């Protein structure tokens, strides 16, 4: 899809102070740019803003927008980005044997319900291969037995060749090493059940059943070197009771996981997620 330079998303954050909204909106007004949506938030002395808008007959590039806004940003000590509304994030998806999450993402991409470009699927199991190959999505099988450094080197080679904007772990049942995360230097989003850390390791649903949990859910978060402790993007829960078997809980958990992961990817691809000091600002 070709980018339309007249439809722009601006995202920025800076030290909070009086007059920031007026300053930024004045810049867009001076560019004869119509703001269609504006979201803002302040916390811990920091100001966050997302602006979506449109101008008629624009031909300037994203680089032009960045250059023109630079004097304003410098005065505000602001970190900022510009994107065209039609830009699609280039994504590589990792998965394993469990398929509800990866199939949900693929379905939403094919139906244009999720604004990303799925570059490839990487898996340590072959069961999804016939599906993605039939859909003409590049598939890579990487054996994850043995030394971590060996298969991560292979995965890194694939990622560096395809140059994605981000990686999504759609129930990929291996831990990415901190070494690989540092070499990737792009966002990685993961999905897991919300029983952690109370029910860690194998068979979390069995553990939860034995404890008689009344809520189950899922969490989508950024991946960091600290296992399952990255900034949270999206979460959801559903209430259950004693009538739910382990099988019922697993089925319901899979449904929640795929919805939460899709929501997180949508928010991130629409430039509605800002990370700051281990937290996330997620605009509606």
Protein Blocks (a to p, Z undefined) as FASTA:
>chain_A
ZZdfkbccddddddddehklmmmmmmmmmnopacfbdcdddeehiacdddddddehiabd
fklmmmmmmmmmmmnopacddddfklccdddddddfblklmmmmmmmmmnopaccddfbd
cdfbfklmmmmmmnopacddddfehjfklmmmmmmmmmmmnopabdcdehiabdcdfklm
mmnopacdddddfkbcklgcehkllmmmmnopabdcdddddddfbehiaccfbdcddddd
fklcfklmmmmmmmmmmmmmmmmmmmmmnopacceehiacddZZ
